[in-house]
């Protein structure tokens, strides 16, 4: 996630640099190119920013050691048995 946030920060900085060029450069071609780049970088920034919550959720779900997942499966099985539902075999039994 540190890498992702660093990349996001860099995209924001690039958009800001292009915005300065778009507003203050004396060459019309560079201004037009920079205006296009601002839109593009802002789109990329918004897309990547929108991905962070789901990536963070996936990271925290998948970062658990296997014994934690086994414990969660065992707890689910105990709950299912208590409710009278069928459940698969536990690895620890």
N, C-alpha and C positions, 0 to 999 in steps of 0.2 A: 504494500500500500504506500510505503514511503516513496517508492519509485513512481507510482501512479500519480501521487500528489505533486511530486517534483515535475513530472511531465506536464501536468495540468497548469502548474504555475508558469512553466516556460511558454506554453501556448498563449496564456493570458498576456505575458510580457511581449511576445511577438505581435499580438494583435494591437497592443498599445503602441509599440514602435511604428507599426504600419499606419496607425491612426495619426500619429504625429506627422509622418511623411505626407499622408493624404491631406492634412490640413495646412501644412506650412511649406511644403516643397515648392520651389518656383517653376519646376518643369511639369507641364500639364500631363505628359505621358506617365511620369513617375507618380503623380497624384492619382491618376485614374487607376494605375496598376495597384497602388497602395490601397485605394478604396475597395477594390475587388478583394485584395488580400485580407483586409479587415473583416469583410463579410465572411470570407472563407474560414479565417481563424476563429471568429466568433461562433460559427456553426460547428466547427470541430470541438471547440471548448465546451459548448452547450451539450453536444453529443456525449463527450467523455465525462462531463460532470453528471449527466443523467445516469450513466452506467455505474457510478461509484456505489450507490446504496446496494444494488444487487450483487456487485462484486464483493463488497464488504460482508454481506450476508453469506455468500458462498464461501468466502475465506473462513469466517468463524464457524460455519457448519462443518467444513471439511478439515479444519485444523485440529480436530479432536483425535487423540490417540485411539487405537483400536479397542483398548480395554474400556474406554468410555462408551464407545458405540455398542460394545457387548453388554455393558451394564444397562444402557438405554433399552436395548432389545429385551433383556431379561425383565426389566421393570414393565415394559409393554406387555410381555407374556403373562406376568403375574396379574396385571390389571385385566387382561383378556380372560384369564381363568376365573378371576373373581366375578366377572360379569357373565360367565358361562359360555364364552366364545371359544372356538377352536383357535389354537395357535401353533406355530412351528416349533420344532425342538430348539432348546437352548444349547449353545456350545459348551456351557459349563456343566450340563447334566450328563 
